[in-house]
């Protein structure tokens, strides 16, 4: 089992920025030269607004029935005024059951909530949500999350992640991207 990392870098144009919410997608495939292959896709959201930002990642794909998936939620405040009562929440994806949440995340109904309280300008953080896959091979798990200030009318930040469920994974491939979301003028670095 050898392992290799390949880095790919892209720069978001700040002169003609993409519309807010534009999805930038990178797909990669690795093969053993025969019939065994693995694929991964990583989406990054173009963020042209200065408010709250959110990224959601499930790590590698595909996921196995009965296996655990840990979602990473990375959030930041890039606005000019502090959020007074920030709330991060993520519904437990259909085809999974709740296992655990970091940082005081509480299961409320079928949604995990993190009460972040006062969230300063330029502050950032991350939380994780671990679920067990109940979906069958061939199904897709679609996860979503959002962060917003409960005491203001500011637009919430939303993120999503999709993972295919497959029984056997002889090869794996994952992609990470930083930063996510990416702003005009910033460079995004992908690690495969």
Beta strands, then each sheet from edge to edge (+ up, - down):
strand 1: 7-11
strand 2: 23-31
strand 3: 37-45
strand 4: 52-57
strand 5: 68-77
strand 6: 83-91
strand 7: 96-101
strand 8: 106-108
strand 9: 111-119
strand 10: 124-133
strand 11: 140-149
strand 12: 157-164
strand 13: 176-178
strand 14: 187-191
sheet 1: 1+ 14- 13+
sheet 2: 2+ 3-
sheet 3: 4+ 5- 10+ 7-
sheet 4: 8+ 9- 6+ 11- 12+
end
